[in-house]
Amino acid sequence: MENNIGKGGFFYPKIFRQSKDYVTKNFREGRIDHADFSFWTFSDKFMAYLLGAKFFEFADKTYPTPRKKTEVPVWFLICCQLVMRMTNSHRYRDMNKLMLNAGPVLLRVGFNVMSSKLGFNDKNRGERIVAIHQDTVRKFFKDTEPKLIQRWYNQDMQDWFIRGKYYDNEGVYVLDQTHCVVPDNKNYKDAVMLPVDEHGQLYKGLEKMTKEERRALKYHPCYSLSLLMHISTKKKSFHIAGYEWGPGSEDELSQADSILKQFHEIHKIGTMKLLIVDRGYISGKFITFIKVEYECDVLLPLRTNMDQYKDAIALSKLKDTKWETFDERDEESGDLLARYKACTIKDIILWDECKVKLYTTVVEKEYKKDDKWEKRKWVLATTRKFRNPMGVVRTYALRVTIEERNRQFKNFWEIAQFPSPSAGLMESQVCFTLLAHSLLQSYLLRKDLERETNKTITTLRGEDSLGINNVVTYVDDRYAIYDTKEAFGIINNLNTEKARERLQSWINKT
């Protein structure tokens, strides 16, 4: 029995298995433990998956609680955070409504929302309507040390994903930094005024702008967020393998060092086989370190003002240069959208800080814009020797996926819509948003749901909100879901008078 007890002496949530035959047989005899009307939503199915996978037990054991003694299970506090993230709620005062609407969640963790004895203690003077007060949740996460929250996600939670074999053997990762805009409030202590657009992207080419153009830019208080994302190209899943949240002025390389160090503290050297980054990570020392110390290849674009870039472009113009071509066409119409050309350039002289060999690929893209065909060129550099130049182009194209994730986190998950400038509450919101996303990706990796992994959280919730009202019925360690017509049909046709008495006896108790 003790194996089922977490921190503070609280029992872990009871795990139920779906078994309609078993429940229906007992239901017809009037034997049920609990029943409730509820929408069986996408969020409910997701939470059921987490319960079955014993996620909350692992989280309870590992979360860096700020309390020496707690009167509420840590796993339930984490459950509250995930419910908030899945419903895009950022205000803790909405906790009552959220938890009451999460009928199947409450039922599965052993709560009857109609009971006056609801909760974890009897300190309330009045009758409770929810298991926990919003202040309890808010203060718990406010008091947690931010860096400990971050490390919990980057190490402990990644250990859980490793145990669940959610990483593949391809070892492809993308690292990127974005900025999150917050209100102009002095209480956001580490926010830095930066020239960013409405999406939190830093304006590029500042050095080429005139003083007047720079003055016209809008500056906003920002934090920086770096994400390390594992991409499974076969299963098309996108898992956040680590993150770093900090002041807006913190550069990409310092945050990258922290993330990659924590990653390799729990992963074997060689787990990460290829790291794709953008121009912000151009550093000979960085590239050399990743290749030598982590045994990981790096793929990145060169800046146009670099000698290596200019040399590659010049050499690509030689007559004996071999080019590969690839046409991008519309899947439905077959119309030509873009034409790619790529060639590999040998013997590019490296800069002093870079101590490992680099292979460069010149890429030309011809695309249609406003009924006109335009061209652009860029140069990719990598420590990996690809079989052909087009393979380099296709692999680097994976970097777009993290830009799409950043957009989703900001616009759909609303990761920076903080309820308070408290460092602990900001860090917990960032952490649990990324965790909810990664757990959701794990859930969607089920064979029948792989097609859903690229959908936004808003789309996933919306597709499931049109369902009919259900009756969720529990017997022993099993449950079944009935539509209302089916449930009332069973009640109307109970086998015997004794069965009706049993059911009435249960109703009288609730």
C-alpha positions as CSV (number, residue, x, y, z in Angstrom):
1,M,0.0,0.0,0.0
2,E,2.8,2.4,0.8
3,N,4.0,2.2,-2.8
4,N,0.9,4.1,-3.7
5,I,1.6,7.0,-1.3
6,G,3.4,10.2,-2.5
7,K,4.8,13.2,-0.7
8,G,3.0,14.3,2.4
9,G,1.4,10.9,2.9
10,F,-1.3,11.4,0.2
11,F,-2.5,8.6,-2.0
12,Y,-1.8,8.8,-5.7
13,P,-4.8,9.0,-8.0
14,K,-6.6,5.7,-8.7
15,I,-6.1,4.3,-12.1
16,F,-9.2,3.1,-13.9
17,R,-9.4,1.0,-17.0
18,Q,-12.1,1.3,-19.6
19,S,-14.2,-1.8,-19.7
20,K,-17.8,-1.3,-21.0
21,D,-18.8,-4.9,-20.7
22,Y,-17.7,-5.2,-17.1
23,V,-19.3,-1.9,-16.0
24,T,-22.6,-2.6,-18.0
25,K,-23.0,-6.0,-16.4
26,N,-22.8,-4.4,-12.9
27,F,-24.8,-1.3,-13.9
28,R,-27.7,-3.6,-14.9
29,E,-27.6,-5.1,-11.5
30,G,-27.6,-1.7,-9.8
31,R,-24.0,-1.9,-8.7
32,I,-22.0,1.3,-9.4
33,D,-19.4,3.2,-7.4
34,H,-19.9,6.6,-9.1
35,A,-21.5,8.2,-12.1
36,D,-21.5,11.7,-13.4
37,F,-22.8,13.7,-16.4
38,S,-19.8,15.1,-18.3
39,F,-18.5,16.1,-21.7
40,W,-15.8,13.5,-22.5
41,T,-13.5,16.1,-24.1
42,F,-10.1,16.0,-25.7
43,S,-8.6,17.3,-22.5
44,D,-10.3,14.5,-20.5
45,K,-8.9,11.9,-22.8
46,F,-5.4,13.5,-22.5
47,M,-5.6,13.5,-18.7
48,A,-6.8,9.9,-18.7
49,Y,-3.6,9.1,-20.7
50,L,-1.4,10.8,-18.1
51,L,-3.1,9.0,-15.3
52,G,-2.7,5.6,-17.0
53,A,1.0,6.4,-17.7
54,K,1.5,7.2,-14.0
55,F,2.9,10.6,-15.0
56,F,1.5,12.3,-11.8
57,E,3.3,9.7,-9.6
58,F,6.6,10.5,-11.2
59,A,6.0,14.3,-11.1
60,D,5.0,14.1,-7.4
61,K,8.3,12.4,-6.5
62,T,10.5,14.8,-8.5
63,Y,9.0,18.3,-8.4
64,P,11.1,20.7,-6.3
65,T,8.4,21.6,-3.7
66,P,9.0,24.7,-1.7
67,R,7.1,23.3,1.2
68,K,8.6,21.2,4.0
69,K,5.0,20.0,4.8
70,T,2.1,20.2,2.4
71,E,-1.6,19.7,3.0
72,V,-2.3,19.2,-0.7
73,P,-0.6,16.5,-2.8
74,V,2.1,17.9,-5.1
75,W,0.6,15.7,-8.0
76,F,-2.7,17.5,-7.6
77,L,-1.1,20.9,-7.8
78,I,0.6,19.8,-11.0
79,C,-2.7,18.5,-12.3
80,C,-4.2,22.0,-11.7
81,Q,-1.3,23.6,-13.7
82,L,-1.9,21.3,-16.6
83,V,-5.7,21.9,-16.6
84,M,-4.9,25.6,-16.8
85,R,-2.5,25.2,-19.7
86,M,-4.9,22.9,-21.6
87,T,-7.7,25.4,-21.2
88,N,-5.5,28.5,-21.9
89,S,-6.4,30.0,-18.5
90,H,-3.8,32.2,-16.9
91,R,-5.8,33.5,-13.9
92,Y,-5.7,31.4,-10.7
93,R,-9.0,32.8,-9.7
94,D,-10.6,30.8,-12.4
95,M,-9.4,27.6,-10.7
96,N,-12.8,26.8,-9.2
97,K,-14.6,26.9,-12.5
98,L,-11.8,24.9,-14.3
99,M,-11.7,22.1,-11.8
100,L,-15.5,21.8,-11.6
101,N,-15.6,21.5,-15.4
102,A,-13.0,18.8,-15.3
103,G,-15.5,16.2,-14.2
104,P,-13.6,13.0,-15.4
105,V,-10.4,14.4,-14.0
106,L,-11.9,14.9,-10.5
107,L,-13.6,11.5,-10.6
108,R,-10.4,9.8,-11.5
109,V,-8.5,11.3,-8.7
110,G,-11.1,10.3,-6.2
111,F,-13.3,13.4,-5.8
112,N,-17.0,13.7,-5.8
113,V,-17.9,17.3,-6.8
114,M,-21.2,17.0,-5.1
115,S,-19.7,16.1,-1.7
116,S,-19.5,18.6,1.2
117,K,-16.4,16.7,2.3
118,L,-14.5,17.6,-0.8
119,G,-10.8,18.5,-0.3
120,F,-7.7,17.4,1.5
121,N,-8.4,18.8,4.9
122,D,-11.3,20.1,7.1
123,K,-10.0,23.6,7.8
124,N,-12.6,25.4,5.7
125,R,-15.4,26.9,7.8
126,G,-18.0,26.7,5.0
127,E,-19.0,24.1,2.5
128,R,-16.5,23.5,-0.3
129,I,-17.4,23.4,-3.9
130,V,-13.9,22.5,-5.2
131,A,-11.1,20.3,-3.9
132,I,-8.6,23.2,-3.6
133,H,-8.5,27.0,-3.2
134,Q,-6.9,29.0,-6.0
135,D,-4.6,30.8,-3.5
136,T,-3.1,27.4,-2.5
137,V,-2.1,26.7,-6.1
138,R,-0.9,30.2,-6.8
139,K,1.3,30.5,-3.6
140,F,2.8,27.1,-4.1
141,F,4.2,27.9,-7.5
142,K,5.0,31.4,-6.6
143,D,7.3,30.2,-3.8
144,T,9.1,27.6,-6.0
145,E,12.7,28.7,-7.0
146,P,12.5,29.5,-10.7
147,K,15.8,27.8,-11.6
148,L,14.7,24.7,-9.9
149,I,11.5,24.6,-11.9
150,Q,13.6,25.0,-15.1
151,R,16.0,22.2,-14.1
152,W,13.1,20.0,-13.2
153,Y,11.8,20.2,-16.7
154,N,15.2,19.9,-18.3
155,Q,16.3,16.9,-16.4
156,D,13.7,15.1,-14.3
157,M,10.9,15.3,-16.8
158,Q,13.2,14.4,-19.6
159,D,14.1,11.3,-17.7
160,W,10.5,10.4,-17.7
161,F,10.3,10.8,-21.5
162,I,13.5,8.8,-21.9
163,R,12.0,5.9,-19.8
164,G,8.9,6.1,-22.0
165,K,11.1,5.8,-25.1
166,Y,9.7,9.0,-26.6
167,Y,13.0,9.9,-28.3
168,D,14.0,8.3,-31.6
169,N,17.4,7.2,-32.8
170,E,17.7,9.8,-35.6
171,G,18.9,12.3,-33.0
172,V,17.8,15.5,-34.9
173,Y,17.4,18.6,-32.8
174,V,16.7,22.3,-33.5
175,L,17.9,25.1,-31.2
176,D,16.4,28.6,-31.4
177,Q,15.9,31.7,-29.4
178,T,12.8,34.0,-29.4
179,H,11.6,36.9,-27.3
180,C,8.4,37.3,-25.3
181,V,6.9,40.7,-24.9
182,V,5.4,41.6,-21.5
183,P,3.5,44.7,-20.3
184,D,5.6,47.8,-19.6
185,N,5.7,47.3,-15.8
186,K,8.7,47.9,-13.6
187,N,7.8,44.7,-11.6
188,Y,9.0,42.6,-14.5
189,K,12.5,42.8,-13.2
190,D,14.5,41.1,-15.9
191,A,12.6,42.5,-18.8
192,V,14.8,44.4,-21.3
193,M,13.6,47.0,-23.8
194,L,14.3,45.7,-27.2
195,P,13.3,46.5,-30.8
196,V,10.9,43.7,-31.6
197,D,7.8,43.3,-33.8
198,E,4.4,42.2,-32.6
199,H,5.5,38.5,-32.7
200,G,8.5,39.1,-30.5
201,Q,11.1,38.8,-33.3
202,L,14.0,41.2,-33.1
203,Y,14.3,43.5,-36.1
204,K,17.1,42.5,-38.3
205,G,19.6,44.6,-40.2
206,L,19.8,47.4,-37.5
207,E,23.4,48.2,-38.6
208,K,22.1,49.1,-42.1
209,M,19.3,51.4,-40.8
210,T,19.6,55.1,-40.5
211,K,19.2,56.9,-37.2
212,E,15.7,58.0,-38.2
213,E,14.7,54.4,-39.1
214,R,16.0,53.1,-35.8
215,R,14.1,55.8,-33.8
216,A,10.9,54.7,-35.6
217,L,11.2,51.2,-34.3
218,K,9.0,50.1,-31.4
219,Y,10.8,49.0,-28.3
220,H,9.0,46.6,-25.9
221,P,10.0,45.0,-22.6
222,C,11.1,41.4,-23.3
223,Y,12.3,38.2,-21.9
224,S,14.4,35.6,-23.9
225,L,13.3,32.1,-24.4
226,S,15.6,29.4,-25.9
227,L,14.1,26.1,-26.9
228,L,15.8,22.8,-27.8
229,M,13.4,20.8,-29.8
230,H,13.7,17.1,-30.8
231,I,12.2,16.4,-34.2
232,S,11.0,12.9,-35.2
233,T,10.9,13.0,-39.0
234,K,9.3,9.6,-39.2
235,K,6.5,10.2,-36.7
236,K,6.3,14.0,-37.3
237,S,6.4,14.8,-33.6
238,F,8.0,17.9,-31.9
239,H,9.2,17.4,-28.4
240,I,10.8,20.2,-26.3
241,A,13.9,18.6,-24.9
242,G,15.0,21.6,-22.9
243,Y,14.5,25.3,-22.4
244,E,16.1,28.4,-20.9
245,W,14.1,31.5,-19.8
246,G,15.9,34.7,-18.9
247,P,16.4,38.4,-19.4
248,G,15.8,39.7,-22.8
249,S,19.4,40.7,-23.3
250,E,20.7,37.2,-22.7
251,D,22.3,36.0,-26.0
252,E,21.7,32.8,-27.8
253,L,25.1,31.2,-27.1
254,S,25.0,31.6,-23.3
255,Q,21.5,30.1,-23.1
256,A,22.5,27.3,-25.5
257,D,25.5,26.3,-23.3
258,S,23.2,25.9,-20.3
259,I,20.5,23.9,-22.2
260,L,23.0,21.6,-23.9
261,K,25.0,21.0,-20.7
262,Q,21.8,19.9,-18.8
263,F,20.7,17.8,-21.8
264,H,24.0,15.8,-21.8
265,E,23.9,15.3,-18.0
266,I,21.0,12.9,-18.5
267,H,21.6,11.7,-22.1
268,K,24.5,9.7,-23.4
269,I,27.0,11.4,-25.6
270,G,26.0,10.7,-29.2
271,T,22.2,10.8,-28.4
272,M,22.1,14.1,-30.2
273,K,23.4,13.4,-33.6
274,L,22.6,16.7,-35.5
275,L,21.9,20.2,-34.1
276,I,20.3,22.7,-36.5
277,V,20.7,26.4,-35.6
278,D,20.4,29.8,-37.2
279,R,23.0,32.6,-37.8
280,G,22.8,33.7,-34.1
281,Y,24.9,30.7,-33.2
282,I,27.8,31.3,-35.6
283,S,30.8,30.8,-33.4
284,G,33.9,28.8,-34.1
285,K,34.3,27.9,-30.5
286,F,30.6,26.8,-30.2
287,I,30.7,24.7,-33.3
288,T,34.0,23.1,-32.3
289,F,32.8,22.3,-28.8
290,I,29.5,20.7,-30.0
291,K,31.4,18.5,-32.5
292,V,34.3,17.5,-30.3
293,E,32.8,17.3,-26.8
294,Y,29.2,16.1,-27.6
295,E,30.1,14.2,-30.8
296,C,27.2,16.0,-32.5
297,D,27.2,17.6,-36.0
298,V,26.1,21.2,-36.5
299,L,24.2,22.7,-39.5
300,L,23.8,26.4,-39.9
301,P,23.6,29.2,-42.5
302,L,26.5,31.6,-42.9
303,R,26.2,35.4,-42.8
304,T,26.5,37.3,-46.0
305,N,29.4,39.4,-44.7
306,M,31.6,36.4,-43.9
307,D,34.6,35.6,-46.1
308,Q,33.5,32.0,-46.2
309,Y,30.1,33.0,-47.6
310,K,31.7,35.2,-50.3
311,D,34.2,32.4,-51.2
312,A,31.5,29.8,-51.6
313,I,29.4,32.1,-53.8
314,A,32.4,32.9,-56.0
315,L,33.4,29.2,-56.3
316,S,29.8,28.2,-57.2
317,K,30.1,30.3,-60.4
318,L,32.9,28.1,-61.9
319,K,32.0,26.2,-65.0
320,D,32.6,22.8,-63.6
321,T,30.3,23.2,-60.7
322,K,27.7,20.4,-60.4
323,W,24.2,21.5,-59.4
324,E,21.3,19.5,-58.2
325,T,17.7,20.7,-58.7
326,F,14.4,20.2,-56.9
327,D,11.0,21.5,-57.8
328,E,8.5,22.3,-55.1
329,R,4.9,21.9,-56.4
330,D,1.4,22.4,-55.1
331,E,0.1,19.0,-53.8
332,E,-3.4,19.5,-55.3
333,S,-2.8,21.4,-58.6
334,G,0.7,20.4,-59.3
335,D,1.7,24.0,-60.1
336,L,5.3,25.0,-59.7
337,L,5.8,26.9,-56.4
338,A,9.6,27.1,-56.3
339,R,12.7,25.7,-57.8
340,Y,15.8,24.9,-55.8
341,K,19.4,24.5,-57.0
342,A,22.2,23.4,-54.7
343,C,25.9,22.6,-55.0
344,T,28.6,21.5,-52.6
345,I,31.8,23.6,-52.3
346,K,35.0,22.0,-51.2
347,D,38.1,23.4,-49.5
348,I,36.6,26.5,-47.9
349,I,39.1,28.1,-45.5
350,L,37.9,28.1,-41.9
351,W,38.1,31.0,-39.5
352,D,40.6,30.7,-36.7
353,E,38.2,29.8,-33.9
354,C,36.7,26.9,-35.8
355,K,38.9,23.8,-35.4
356,V,36.7,21.2,-37.2
357,K,36.1,20.7,-40.9
358,L,33.1,22.3,-42.4
359,Y,31.3,21.4,-45.6
360,T,29.5,24.2,-47.4
361,T,26.5,24.2,-49.7
362,V,25.3,27.1,-51.9
363,V,21.5,27.2,-52.4
364,E,19.6,29.1,-55.0
365,K,15.8,29.5,-54.7
366,E,13.6,30.8,-57.5
367,Y,10.1,31.5,-56.4
368,K,7.0,33.4,-57.4
369,K,6.1,36.6,-55.6
370,D,3.4,38.9,-56.8
371,D,3.2,37.2,-60.2
372,K,7.0,37.7,-60.6
373,W,9.8,35.2,-60.3
374,E,12.5,36.2,-57.9
375,K,15.8,34.6,-56.7
376,R,17.6,34.4,-53.4
377,K,20.8,32.8,-52.4
378,W,22.3,31.5,-49.1
379,V,25.1,29.3,-48.0
380,L,24.8,26.4,-45.5
381,A,27.7,25.1,-43.5
382,T,27.8,21.7,-41.6
383,T,30.2,19.5,-39.9
384,R,28.4,16.4,-41.4
385,K,29.3,15.2,-44.8
386,F,26.0,14.7,-46.6
387,R,25.7,12.4,-49.6
388,N,24.3,15.2,-51.8
389,P,23.7,19.0,-51.5
390,M,19.9,18.7,-51.7
391,G,20.0,16.5,-48.6
392,V,21.5,19.5,-46.7
393,V,18.8,21.8,-48.0
394,R,15.9,19.4,-46.9
395,T,17.5,18.9,-43.5
396,Y,17.9,22.6,-42.8
397,A,14.3,23.1,-43.8
398,L,13.4,21.4,-40.5
399,R,14.4,24.6,-38.7
400,V,11.1,26.1,-39.9
401,T,9.3,23.8,-37.5
402,I,10.7,25.4,-34.4
403,E,9.7,28.8,-35.7
404,E,6.2,27.4,-36.1
405,R,6.3,26.1,-32.5
406,N,7.4,29.5,-31.2
407,R,4.4,31.1,-33.0
408,Q,2.1,28.5,-31.5
409,F,3.4,29.0,-28.0
410,K,2.9,32.8,-28.2
411,N,-0.4,32.9,-30.1
412,F,-2.3,29.8,-29.2
413,W,-0.8,28.6,-25.9
414,E,-0.3,32.3,-24.8
415,I,2.9,31.4,-23.0
416,A,3.7,35.0,-22.0
417,Q,0.2,36.0,-20.8
418,F,1.4,36.0,-17.2
419,P,-1.0,36.4,-14.3
420,S,1.7,38.2,-12.3
421,P,5.2,39.5,-12.7
422,S,6.3,37.1,-9.9
423,A,9.4,35.2,-11.1
424,G,8.1,31.9,-9.8
425,L,4.7,32.2,-11.5
426,M,6.3,33.3,-14.8
427,E,8.7,30.4,-14.7
428,S,6.0,27.9,-13.8
429,Q,3.8,29.1,-16.6
430,V,6.6,28.8,-19.2
431,C,7.6,25.4,-17.8
432,F,4.1,23.9,-17.7
433,T,3.2,25.2,-21.1
434,L,6.2,23.5,-22.6
435,L,5.4,20.4,-20.5
436,A,1.8,20.3,-21.6
437,H,2.9,20.6,-25.2
438,S,5.5,17.8,-25.0
439,L,3.1,15.5,-23.1
440,L,0.4,16.2,-25.7
441,Q,2.9,15.2,-28.4
442,S,3.6,12.0,-26.5
443,Y,-0.1,11.3,-26.3
444,L,-0.7,12.0,-30.0
445,L,2.1,9.6,-31.0
446,R,-0.4,6.8,-30.6
447,K,-0.7,5.3,-34.0
448,D,-4.2,6.6,-34.7
449,L,-3.4,10.1,-33.7
450,E,0.0,10.8,-35.4
451,R,-1.7,13.0,-38.0
452,E,-2.7,15.4,-35.2
453,T,0.8,16.3,-33.9
454,N,1.1,19.4,-36.1
455,K,-2.3,20.9,-35.1
456,T,-2.6,23.8,-32.7
457,I,-4.0,23.3,-29.2
458,T,-6.9,25.6,-30.1
459,T,-7.8,23.3,-33.1
460,L,-7.5,20.2,-31.0
461,R,-9.9,21.6,-28.3
462,G,-12.3,22.9,-30.9
463,E,-12.7,19.7,-32.8
464,D,-13.7,17.9,-29.6
465,S,-16.1,20.5,-28.2
466,L,-19.0,19.4,-30.3
467,G,-19.4,16.1,-28.6
468,I,-22.6,15.1,-26.8
469,N,-23.2,14.9,-23.1
470,N,-22.0,11.6,-21.6
471,V,-22.6,9.6,-18.4
472,V,-19.2,8.4,-17.0
473,T,-19.9,5.4,-14.8
474,Y,-17.3,3.7,-12.4
475,V,-17.3,0.2,-11.0
476,D,-14.3,-1.1,-9.0
477,D,-11.3,-0.2,-11.1
478,R,-13.2,0.0,-14.4
479,Y,-15.2,2.8,-16.1
480,A,-17.5,3.1,-19.1
481,I,-18.8,6.1,-21.1
482,Y,-22.4,6.1,-22.2
483,D,-24.5,8.7,-24.1
484,T,-27.5,9.8,-22.0
485,K,-30.0,7.8,-24.1
486,E,-28.0,4.6,-23.6
487,A,-27.5,5.2,-19.8
488,F,-31.2,5.9,-19.2
489,G,-32.0,2.8,-21.2
490,I,-30.0,0.6,-18.8
491,I,-31.6,2.3,-15.8
492,N,-35.1,1.8,-17.3
493,N,-34.4,-1.9,-17.8
494,L,-32.7,-2.9,-14.5
495,N,-32.8,-6.7,-14.1
496,T,-34.6,-6.9,-10.8
497,E,-36.3,-5.0,-8.0
498,K,-33.1,-5.7,-5.9
499,A,-31.0,-4.0,-8.7
500,R,-33.3,-0.9,-8.5
501,E,-32.9,-0.8,-4.7
502,R,-29.1,-1.0,-5.0
503,L,-29.1,1.9,-7.5
504,Q,-31.5,3.9,-5.3
505,S,-29.3,3.3,-2.3
506,W,-26.2,4.7,-4.2
507,I,-28.3,7.8,-5.3
508,N,-29.3,8.4,-1.7
509,K,-25.6,8.4,-0.6
510,T,-24.5,11.0,-3.2
